Amino acid sequence: MASLGAMDYDAVIVGGGHNGLVAAGYLARAGRSVLVLERRDEIGGAAVSFRAFDGVDVRLSRYSYLVSLLPRRIVADLGLDIRLQRRRMSSYTPVRSTGLLVDTADEARTAESFREVTGSTKDFEAWQRFYARAGRVAAATFDSLTEPLPTRAELRARIGDDEAWQMFFERPAGETLRTWFTDDTVRGVVLTDALIGTFAAAGDEQLRQNRCLLYHLIGNGTGDWDVPVGGMGAVTGALADAARRAGATLATGAEVRSVTPDGEVHYTHDGAERVVAGGHVLANVAPRTLARLLGEEPGEAPEGAQLKVNMVLRRLPRLRDRAVHPRDAFGGTFHVNESFSQLETAYAEAAAGRIPAVPPCEIYCHSLTDASILGPAEREAGVQTLTLFGLHLPARLFEADNERARAEALRATLASLDSVLAEPIEGCLLRDANGNPCVEAKTPLDLEAELGLPRGHIFHRDLSWPYGEAGTWGVETAHERVLLCGAGAVRGGGVSGIPGHNAAMAVLGRRFGAGRAR
């Protein structure tokens, strides 16, 4: 690898996460010379799989875990060998001794669950209307994400539904949910999609929660969140393979130190200082990180707001609700203390500088949909995985003493989970080779240290609206040869590959995607 520093490339990509790999794949397939520089010892960024526990053959999607926003166009264009598995169960929310189950394959069962929890089917009927309207917004919006940015007026005309525009783009989500639904639990289930990785109240006038909700509802025109078969590492593995086949060079253990506006990249590799010149530099890092690399003022830091917990279980825990099997309850998103009022209370406590007394969180079980991440012995033993995402736990709560606050937040979060189960989760945890329970927690500050996410913000900064200056791709910076290609670009966030695609299109001068040149 010693020759890398002496070579020039058409594009140098800073960061080997999934967006950087998408950009590399497109550019290399177009005949451009491409070098990807990844700081970590493996490619993939936040979209990787790990065996996190000693002696336990389970490949966890350690950071990011579900896929909704990855366009089928990108999968086809790059010839990716990946499979995404649809989940039948959308969600289950424990409520006292019963629970709200949303079964996408059984409307009557779902309606009866709404009646059991809310006392009528009124909110179920509202639920159907709400998501039908969201579906129309999704169908009108999603394909625009891989085209040059529409203006605000153009996107509104494309959607063609003034009431839907008001709901999702103009009116705070909390106001909309209070109007549409009567039940506190039902309102909360919808609101959670507005808060993943976003620290905001339901009525936030900046509408950060609305932007988060929008991106959670529009994936591939349906809003379905699918399981990557083989784990998230299988997705980035396929992207890396595609980039290499096309001729891109991928270098790991290569830490970029600085970037100049004219495309010069200084980095360290194999213990040596190196310099490479690129026709373009594509930054698959947070905008704040790019500013630092350019020697510019980074501005105010964003703030991540989540606790990520990975667990491996001997078996799924028992439920208080005897009418629902745990495999159904954990087969979709399992909501824990996420009613509308509980979410608002937790936000107020965290905003006041306290770890919420009852942290709201949600859980997903990868292994129920895709057992391929389990080793043979673990599969035979009935082992299951749980990924927990805790809301309203912002970076500020961990800054004084991250280790102490992590332990406190984990205790409170597991206690919150226990409060809705028929038995403590601790008794269901598998033990590793050293006898320790298979549970790990990542705070926003842990994500910053491990992945370079500013204060643990999983979207690199607050999500943007999917519109902007006409004729741009949403990846441009103040420097013509330097582009963003990560989650902090306009229309970034999530495992989507969209910023990577759009940065590649900007370099190639394409106007309407991979097949049609300007």
C-alpha positions as CSV (number, residue, x, y, z in Angstrom):
1,M,0.0,0.0,0.0
2,A,3.0,2.3,0.1
3,S,2.3,3.5,-3.4
4,L,-1.1,4.9,-2.6
5,G,0.3,8.3,-1.4
6,A,2.0,9.0,-4.7
7,M,-1.1,8.4,-6.9
8,D,-3.7,10.9,-8.2
9,Y,-7.3,9.9,-8.5
10,D,-10.4,11.3,-10.2
11,A,-12.1,11.1,-6.8
12,V,-10.9,10.6,-3.3
13,I,-13.6,9.5,-0.8
14,V,-13.1,10.3,2.8
15,G,-14.8,7.6,4.8
16,G,-15.7,4.0,3.8
17,G,-19.2,3.9,5.2
18,H,-22.1,2.7,3.0
19,N,-22.6,6.1,1.3
20,G,-18.9,6.4,0.4
21,L,-19.0,2.9,-1.0
22,V,-22.1,3.7,-3.1
23,A,-20.3,6.8,-4.5
24,A,-17.2,4.7,-5.2
25,G,-19.3,2.1,-7.0
26,Y,-21.0,4.6,-9.3
27,L,-17.8,6.5,-10.1
28,A,-15.7,3.5,-10.7
29,R,-18.4,2.0,-13.0
30,A,-18.3,5.2,-15.0
31,G,-14.6,4.7,-15.6
32,R,-13.3,7.2,-12.9
33,S,-10.3,6.3,-10.7
34,V,-11.4,6.2,-7.1
35,L,-9.6,5.9,-3.8
36,V,-11.6,5.3,-0.6
37,L,-9.9,6.2,2.7
38,E,-11.4,4.6,5.8
39,R,-10.0,5.4,9.3
40,R,-11.2,2.1,10.9
41,D,-9.7,-1.3,10.2
42,E,-12.7,-2.4,8.3
43,I,-15.0,-1.0,5.7
44,G,-18.6,-0.1,6.5
45,G,-18.8,2.7,9.0
46,A,-21.9,2.4,11.1
47,A,-23.4,-0.3,8.8
48,V,-21.4,-3.3,10.1
49,S,-21.8,-6.6,11.8
50,F,-19.9,-7.7,14.9
51,R,-19.5,-10.7,17.2
52,A,-19.8,-8.5,20.2
53,F,-19.6,-11.2,23.0
54,D,-16.8,-13.6,23.7
55,G,-17.5,-17.1,22.7
56,V,-20.9,-16.3,21.2
57,D,-21.3,-16.8,17.5
58,V,-23.9,-14.1,16.8
59,R,-23.2,-11.4,14.2
60,L,-25.0,-8.4,15.5
61,S,-25.8,-5.3,13.4
62,R,-24.0,-3.3,16.1
63,Y,-25.0,0.3,15.2
64,S,-27.5,0.6,12.4
65,Y,-29.9,-2.3,12.0
66,L,-32.9,-1.9,9.6
67,V,-33.2,-0.7,6.0
68,S,-36.0,1.4,4.4
69,L,-34.5,4.2,2.4
70,L,-32.1,2.2,0.2
71,P,-33.5,2.7,-3.3
72,R,-34.0,-0.3,-5.5
73,R,-32.4,1.7,-8.2
74,I,-29.1,1.7,-6.4
75,V,-29.3,-2.0,-5.7
76,A,-29.9,-2.7,-9.4
77,D,-27.4,-0.1,-10.8
78,L,-24.6,-1.5,-8.7
79,G,-25.6,-5.2,-9.1
80,L,-25.7,-5.7,-5.3
81,D,-26.2,-9.2,-4.0
82,I,-28.3,-8.3,-1.0
83,R,-31.7,-9.4,0.3
84,L,-34.0,-7.4,2.5
85,Q,-36.7,-9.4,4.3
86,R,-40.2,-7.9,5.0
87,R,-41.6,-8.3,8.5
88,R,-45.2,-9.3,8.8
89,M,-45.6,-7.6,12.2
90,S,-45.3,-3.9,12.1
91,S,-45.4,-3.3,15.9
92,Y,-46.6,-4.3,19.3
93,T,-47.1,-2.0,22.2
94,P,-47.7,-3.5,25.7
95,V,-50.6,-1.7,27.5
96,R,-51.3,-3.0,31.0
97,S,-52.2,-6.7,30.6
98,T,-52.9,-6.4,26.9
99,G,-51.2,-4.8,24.0
100,L,-51.6,-3.0,20.6
101,L,-50.6,-5.4,17.8
102,V,-50.3,-4.1,14.2
103,D,-50.4,-7.2,11.9
104,T,-49.9,-6.1,8.3
105,A,-51.3,-9.4,7.0
106,D,-54.5,-9.5,9.2
107,E,-56.6,-6.3,9.2
108,A,-59.3,-7.9,11.4
109,R,-56.8,-8.9,14.0
110,T,-55.3,-5.4,14.1
111,A,-58.7,-3.8,14.3
112,E,-59.6,-6.0,17.2
113,S,-56.4,-5.1,19.0
114,F,-57.2,-1.4,18.6
115,R,-60.7,-2.1,20.0
116,E,-59.2,-4.0,23.0
117,V,-56.7,-1.2,23.8
118,T,-58.7,1.9,23.0
119,G,-62.3,0.7,23.5
120,S,-63.4,1.2,19.9
121,T,-62.1,0.9,16.3
122,K,-62.3,4.7,15.8
123,D,-58.5,5.2,16.1
124,F,-57.9,2.2,13.8
125,E,-60.0,3.8,11.1
126,A,-58.0,7.0,11.6
127,W,-54.8,5.0,11.5
128,Q,-55.7,3.6,8.1
129,R,-56.5,7.0,6.7
130,F,-53.4,8.6,8.2
131,Y,-51.1,6.0,6.7
132,A,-52.9,6.0,3.4
133,R,-52.2,9.7,3.2
134,A,-48.6,9.2,4.2
135,G,-48.3,6.6,1.5
136,R,-49.4,9.1,-1.1
137,V,-46.7,11.5,0.1
138,A,-44.2,8.7,0.0
139,A,-45.1,7.7,-3.5
140,A,-44.8,11.3,-4.7
141,T,-41.6,12.0,-2.8
142,F,-39.3,9.0,-2.8
143,D,-38.1,8.9,-6.4
144,S,-37.2,12.6,-6.1
145,L,-34.5,11.7,-3.6
146,T,-32.2,10.4,-6.4
147,E,-32.9,13.3,-8.7
148,P,-31.6,16.9,-8.5
149,L,-33.3,18.8,-5.7
150,P,-36.8,20.0,-6.4
151,T,-37.7,23.4,-5.0
152,R,-40.2,23.6,-2.2
153,A,-43.0,24.7,-4.6
154,E,-42.1,21.8,-7.0
155,L,-42.2,19.2,-4.3
156,R,-45.5,20.5,-3.0
157,A,-47.0,20.4,-6.5
158,R,-45.7,16.9,-7.0
159,I,-47.4,15.7,-3.8
160,G,-50.6,17.5,-4.9
161,D,-52.4,17.2,-1.6
162,D,-52.6,20.4,0.5
163,E,-53.8,18.8,3.6
164,A,-51.0,16.2,3.5
165,W,-48.5,19.0,3.0
166,Q,-49.8,20.8,6.1
167,M,-49.7,17.5,8.1
168,F,-46.1,16.6,7.3
169,F,-44.4,19.9,6.2
170,E,-46.1,22.7,8.0
171,R,-47.8,21.7,11.2
172,P,-46.0,20.3,14.3
173,A,-46.4,16.5,14.4
174,G,-47.8,16.7,17.9
175,E,-50.7,19.0,16.8
176,T,-51.5,16.6,13.9
177,L,-51.5,13.5,16.1
178,R,-53.8,15.2,18.7
179,T,-56.2,16.0,15.8
180,W,-56.1,12.6,14.2
181,F,-56.1,10.2,17.1
182,T,-57.8,10.1,20.5
183,D,-55.8,7.5,22.3
184,D,-52.5,8.3,24.1
185,T,-50.9,4.9,23.1
186,V,-51.8,5.2,19.4
187,R,-50.5,8.8,19.3
188,G,-47.3,7.6,20.8
189,V,-46.7,4.7,18.4
190,V,-46.9,7.2,15.5
191,L,-44.8,9.8,17.3
192,T,-41.9,7.4,17.9
193,D,-41.0,7.6,14.2
194,A,-40.6,11.3,14.6
195,L,-38.0,10.9,17.4
196,I,-35.5,8.3,16.3
197,G,-32.2,10.0,16.8
198,T,-33.9,13.4,17.1
199,F,-34.2,15.3,20.4
200,A,-37.4,17.3,20.1
201,A,-40.8,17.7,21.7
202,A,-43.9,16.7,19.7
203,G,-44.8,20.4,19.3
204,D,-41.3,21.7,18.4
205,E,-41.8,24.7,16.1
206,Q,-38.5,24.0,14.3
207,L,-40.3,20.9,13.0
208,R,-37.2,18.6,13.5
209,Q,-39.6,15.9,14.5
210,N,-41.6,16.3,11.3
211,R,-38.5,15.9,9.2
212,C,-37.6,12.7,11.1
213,L,-41.2,11.4,10.7
214,L,-41.2,12.1,7.0
215,Y,-38.0,10.1,6.3
216,H,-39.3,7.2,8.4
217,L,-42.5,7.1,6.3
218,I,-41.3,7.4,2.7
219,G,-38.8,4.6,2.1
220,N,-39.2,3.1,-1.3
221,G,-42.6,4.7,-1.5
222,T,-44.0,2.4,1.2
223,G,-42.2,3.3,4.4
224,D,-41.5,-0.4,5.2
225,W,-38.5,-1.1,7.4
226,D,-36.9,-4.4,6.3
227,V,-34.3,-6.7,7.8
228,P,-31.0,-7.1,5.9
229,V,-30.5,-10.8,5.6
230,G,-27.0,-11.7,7.0
231,G,-27.0,-8.5,9.0
232,M,-26.0,-4.9,8.2
233,G,-22.5,-6.1,7.4
234,A,-23.9,-8.0,4.4
235,V,-25.1,-4.8,2.9
236,T,-21.8,-3.0,3.2
237,G,-19.9,-6.1,2.2
238,A,-21.9,-6.2,-1.0
239,L,-21.3,-2.5,-1.6
240,A,-17.5,-3.0,-1.0
241,D,-17.4,-5.9,-3.4
242,A,-19.3,-3.9,-6.1
243,A,-16.8,-1.0,-5.7
244,R,-13.8,-3.2,-5.9
245,R,-15.2,-5.1,-9.0
246,A,-15.6,-1.7,-10.7
247,G,-12.0,-0.8,-10.0
248,A,-12.1,1.3,-6.9
249,T,-9.3,1.1,-4.4
250,L,-10.4,0.7,-0.7
251,A,-7.8,1.5,2.0
252,T,-8.5,0.8,5.6
253,G,-6.5,2.1,8.6
254,A,-6.1,5.3,6.6
255,E,-6.9,8.4,8.7
256,V,-7.5,11.6,6.9
257,R,-5.8,14.6,8.6
258,S,-6.8,17.5,6.3
259,V,-8.4,18.4,3.0
260,T,-7.7,21.4,0.8
261,P,-10.4,23.1,-1.4
262,D,-8.3,22.1,-4.5
263,G,-8.6,18.4,-3.7
264,E,-5.4,17.6,-1.8
265,V,-5.9,15.0,1.0
266,H,-3.4,14.5,3.7
267,Y,-3.7,11.2,5.6
268,T,-1.7,8.6,7.6
269,H,-1.5,5.0,6.5
270,D,0.8,2.2,7.7
271,G,2.5,4.6,10.0
272,A,3.4,7.1,7.3
273,E,2.2,10.5,6.3
274,R,0.8,10.6,2.8
275,V,-0.7,13.0,0.4
276,V,-3.0,12.3,-2.6
277,A,-4.7,14.7,-5.0
278,G,-8.2,14.1,-6.2
279,G,-10.2,15.8,-9.0
280,H,-13.0,15.7,-6.4
281,V,-13.0,15.0,-2.8
282,L,-16.2,13.3,-1.5
283,A,-16.6,13.6,2.2
284,N,-18.5,10.7,3.8
285,V,-18.1,12.4,7.2
286,A,-20.3,14.8,9.1
287,P,-20.3,18.4,7.9
288,R,-18.7,19.4,11.2
289,T,-15.9,17.0,10.6
290,L,-15.4,18.2,7.0
291,A,-15.1,21.8,8.3
292,R,-12.4,20.7,10.7
293,L,-10.5,18.9,7.9
294,L,-10.7,22.0,5.8
295,G,-9.4,24.2,8.6
296,E,-12.7,26.0,8.8
297,E,-15.0,27.0,11.8
298,P,-17.2,23.9,12.4
299,G,-20.1,25.9,13.9
300,E,-22.4,24.6,16.6
301,A,-22.3,20.9,17.3
302,P,-25.4,18.8,16.8
303,E,-26.6,16.5,19.5
304,G,-27.4,12.8,19.3
305,A,-30.1,11.6,21.6
306,Q,-30.2,7.8,21.9
307,L,-29.0,4.8,23.8
308,K,-28.2,1.8,21.7
309,V,-28.4,-1.5,23.5
310,N,-27.5,-4.9,22.0
311,M,-28.6,-8.1,23.7
312,V,-28.4,-11.8,23.0
313,L,-31.0,-13.9,24.8
314,R,-31.4,-17.6,25.6
315,R,-35.1,-17.1,24.7
316,L,-37.6,-14.4,24.3
317,P,-39.2,-13.0,27.5
318,R,-42.7,-13.9,28.5
319,L,-45.4,-11.2,28.1
320,R,-48.2,-10.1,30.4
321,D,-50.5,-10.4,27.4
322,R,-51.4,-14.1,27.1
323,A,-53.2,-13.5,23.8
324,V,-50.1,-12.6,21.8
325,H,-47.1,-14.9,21.3
326,P,-43.7,-13.4,22.0
327,R,-42.6,-14.2,18.5
328,D,-45.4,-12.0,17.2
329,A,-44.8,-9.2,19.7
330,F,-41.0,-9.1,19.0
331,G,-41.5,-9.8,15.3
332,G,-41.9,-6.1,14.5
333,T,-41.1,-3.0,16.6
334,F,-41.7,-3.6,20.3
335,H,-42.6,-0.3,21.9
336,V,-41.8,0.2,25.6
337,N,-43.4,3.1,27.5
338,E,-43.8,5.1,24.3
339,S,-47.2,6.6,24.7
340,F,-47.6,10.2,23.7
341,S,-47.6,11.5,27.3
342,Q,-44.7,9.3,28.3
343,L,-42.6,10.5,25.4
344,E,-43.3,14.1,26.3
345,T,-42.5,13.5,30.0
346,A,-39.2,11.9,29.1
347,Y,-38.3,14.8,26.8
348,A,-39.0,17.3,29.5
349,E,-36.9,15.4,32.0
350,A,-34.0,15.1,29.6
351,A,-34.2,18.7,28.6
352,A,-33.9,19.6,32.3
353,G,-30.7,17.6,32.5
354,R,-31.9,14.3,34.0
355,I,-32.0,10.8,32.7
356,P,-35.7,10.1,32.3
357,A,-37.2,8.1,35.2
358,V,-38.9,5.8,32.7
359,P,-36.9,5.9,29.5
360,P,-39.0,5.2,26.4
361,C,-37.5,2.7,24.0
362,E,-38.2,0.3,21.2
363,I,-36.9,-3.1,20.3
364,Y,-36.4,-5.2,17.3
365,C,-35.4,-8.9,17.0
366,H,-33.3,-9.6,13.9
367,S,-33.0,-13.3,14.5
368,L,-36.8,-13.9,14.3
369,T,-36.8,-12.8,10.7
370,D,-33.2,-13.8,9.7
371,A,-31.6,-16.6,11.7
372,S,-28.6,-16.6,9.4
373,I,-26.8,-14.2,11.8
374,L,-26.7,-17.0,14.4
375,G,-24.0,-19.7,14.5
376,P,-25.2,-23.4,14.3
377,A,-25.1,-24.0,18.0
378,E,-26.9,-20.8,18.9
379,R,-29.6,-21.5,16.3
380,E,-30.1,-25.0,17.6
381,A,-30.4,-23.6,21.2
382,G,-33.1,-21.1,20.2
383,V,-31.0,-18.0,20.9
384,Q,-32.5,-14.7,19.9
385,T,-31.1,-11.2,19.5
386,L,-32.6,-7.9,20.7
387,T,-31.7,-4.5,19.6
388,L,-33.0,-1.7,21.8
389,F,-33.1,2.0,20.8
390,G,-33.6,4.3,23.7
391,L,-35.2,7.7,23.0
392,H,-34.6,11.1,24.7
393,L,-31.2,10.4,26.0
394,P,-29.2,13.3,24.6
395,A,-25.4,13.6,24.7
396,R,-25.6,16.4,27.3
397,L,-26.6,13.8,29.9
398,F,-23.4,11.8,29.4
399,E,-20.8,14.6,29.2
400,A,-19.9,14.9,32.8
401,D,-19.1,11.2,33.3
402,N,-20.0,9.0,30.3
403,E,-19.3,5.7,32.1
404,R,-21.4,6.4,35.1
405,A,-24.2,7.9,33.1
406,R,-24.1,4.9,30.7
407,A,-24.6,2.5,33.6
408,E,-27.4,4.6,35.0
409,A,-29.2,5.0,31.7
410,L,-28.9,1.2,31.0
411,R,-30.3,0.4,34.4
412,A,-33.2,2.7,33.9
413,T,-33.9,1.5,30.4
414,L,-33.8,-2.2,31.4
415,A,-36.1,-1.4,34.3
416,S,-38.4,0.4,31.8
417,L,-38.4,-2.8,29.7
418,D,-39.1,-5.0,32.7
419,S,-42.1,-2.9,33.6
420,V,-44.0,-4.2,30.5
421,L,-42.8,-7.8,30.7
422,A,-44.0,-10.8,32.8
423,E,-40.4,-11.5,33.9
424,P,-37.1,-9.6,34.2
425,I,-35.1,-9.4,31.0
426,E,-32.0,-10.2,32.9
427,G,-33.1,-13.8,33.4
428,C,-33.4,-14.3,29.7
429,L,-29.9,-13.0,28.8
430,L,-27.4,-15.5,27.4
431,R,-24.0,-15.5,29.2
432,D,-20.7,-15.2,27.3
433,A,-17.6,-17.4,27.6
434,N,-16.6,-15.4,30.7
435,G,-20.0,-15.7,32.4
436,N,-21.0,-12.2,31.7
437,P,-24.5,-11.3,30.5
438,C,-24.7,-10.6,26.7
439,V,-25.7,-6.9,26.9
440,E,-23.8,-3.8,25.7
441,A,-24.8,-0.2,25.6
442,K,-23.6,2.7,23.4
443,T,-24.2,6.3,24.4
444,P,-24.0,9.3,22.0
445,L,-20.5,9.9,23.3
446,D,-19.5,6.2,22.6
447,L,-20.8,6.6,19.0
448,E,-18.7,9.8,18.7
449,A,-15.6,8.0,19.9
450,E,-16.1,4.9,17.8
451,L,-17.6,6.3,14.6
452,G,-16.8,10.0,14.6
453,L,-20.5,11.0,14.8
454,P,-20.6,14.5,16.3
455,R,-21.9,14.1,19.8
456,G,-23.4,10.8,18.6
457,H,-25.8,12.3,16.1
458,I,-26.8,9.3,13.9
459,F,-27.8,11.7,11.1
460,H,-24.6,13.8,11.4
461,R,-26.8,16.8,12.0
462,D,-30.6,17.6,12.0
463,L,-32.3,16.1,9.0
464,S,-33.2,18.4,6.2
465,W,-36.3,18.8,4.1
466,P,-36.1,17.0,0.8
467,Y,-36.1,20.2,-1.3
468,G,-33.8,23.1,-1.9
469,E,-32.0,25.1,-4.6
470,A,-33.1,24.0,-8.1
471,G,-30.5,22.3,-10.1
472,T,-28.3,21.2,-7.2
473,W,-28.0,17.7,-5.7
474,G,-27.9,18.7,-2.0
475,V,-24.2,17.6,-1.7
476,E,-22.5,20.8,-2.7
477,T,-20.2,22.8,-0.4
478,A,-18.6,26.2,-0.7
479,H,-15.8,24.5,-2.6
480,E,-16.5,23.3,-6.1
481,R,-14.3,20.2,-5.9
482,V,-15.4,19.2,-2.4
483,L,-18.8,17.5,-2.0
484,L,-20.6,15.9,0.9
485,C,-21.6,12.3,0.3
486,G,-22.7,11.2,3.9
487,A,-25.7,11.4,6.1
488,G,-25.3,15.2,6.7
489,A,-26.1,16.0,3.0
490,V,-29.5,17.2,2.1
491,R,-31.7,14.0,1.9
492,G,-29.2,12.2,4.1
493,G,-29.7,10.0,7.1
494,G,-30.4,6.3,7.6
495,V,-28.9,3.5,5.6
496,S,-29.9,4.8,2.2
497,G,-26.9,5.3,-0.1
498,I,-28.8,8.3,-1.5
499,P,-26.1,11.0,-0.6
500,G,-23.5,8.7,-2.1
501,H,-25.5,8.3,-5.3
502,N,-26.2,12.0,-5.5
503,A,-22.6,13.0,-4.9
504,A,-21.5,10.6,-7.7
505,M,-24.1,12.1,-10.0
506,A,-22.9,15.6,-9.2
507,V,-19.3,14.6,-10.2
508,L,-20.5,12.9,-13.3
509,G,-22.7,15.8,-14.3
510,R,-25.7,13.6,-14.4
511,R,-29.1,15.3,-14.1
512,F,-31.7,12.5,-13.7
513,G,-29.8,9.5,-12.2
514,A,-27.5,6.8,-13.4
515,G,-29.0,6.3,-16.8
516,R,-29.6,9.7,-18.3
517,A,-26.8,12.3,-18.8
518,R,-27.4,16.0,-19.0
